[in-house]
């Protein structure tokens, strides 16, 4: 899992939390999985918005995924 976006730069303020998650499993509905995870974290983090990029074993590597890996912080 990687944290990426504005939260990795201390000079930038606010914004949502952006996470990139890779899983070796096949997810039949990545959007649903991301929404469920986002909702759980939204509640646990007191209303802080969390966005996800999810790559499963069958997803092709997209440039946004590579940017999250290259410039993100591994968690």
C-alpha positions in Angstrom: 0.0 0.0 0.0 1.3 3.5 -0.9 0.2 6.9 0.3 0.5 9.4 -2.5 -0.7 12.9 -3.5 -0.7 16.0 -1.4 -0.4 14.1 1.9 3.2 13.2 1.0 4.3 16.8 0.8 4.4 18.7 4.1 4.4 22.1 2.2 0.9 21.4 0.9 -2.2 21.8 3.0 -5.2 19.6 3.5 -6.8 17.5 0.9 -8.0 14.0 1.0 -5.9 10.9 1.7 -4.9 9.0 -1.5 -4.0 5.4 -1.2 -2.7 2.9 -3.9 -3.3 -0.8 -3.0 -2.0 -3.8 -4.9 -3.5 -7.2 -4.3 -2.6 -10.6 -5.8 -6.2 -11.6 -5.7 -8.7 -11.0 -8.4 -11.4 -8.5 -7.5 -14.6 -8.8 -9.5 -15.6 -5.3 -8.6 -12.8 -3.0 -7.7 -15.1 0.0 -7.4 -17.3 -1.7 -4.8 -14.2 -2.8 -2.8 -12.8 0.8 -2.9 -16.1 2.3 -1.8 -16.5 -0.1 1.1 -12.9 0.5 2.3 -13.3 4.3 1.8 -16.6 4.3 3.9 -15.0 2.3 6.7 -12.0 4.6 6.9 -14.2 7.7 6.6 -16.0 6.7 9.7 -12.8 5.6 11.6 -10.9 8.8 10.6 -13.7 11.1 11.7 -14.9 12.2 8.3 -11.6 12.5 6.5 -12.1 11.6 2.8 -10.0 8.7 1.5 -9.6 7.9 -2.2 -8.2 4.6 -3.5 -6.5 3.2 -6.5 -6.7 -0.6 -6.5 -4.7 -2.9 -8.7 -5.6 -6.5 -8.7 -3.7 -9.3 -10.4 -5.6 -8.8 -13.7 -5.3 -5.0 -13.9 -2.9 -3.6 -16.4 -0.3 -1.1 -15.1 -1.6 2.4 -15.8 0.6 5.5 -15.5 -1.3 6.7 -12.4 -0.4 3.4 -10.7 3.3 3.8 -11.6 3.3 7.4 -10.3 1.8 6.3 -7.0 4.6 3.8 -6.6 7.4 6.1 -7.8 6.4 9.2 -5.8 4.3 7.7 -3.0 5.3 6.5 0.5 5.1 2.8 1.1 3.0 2.0 4.2 
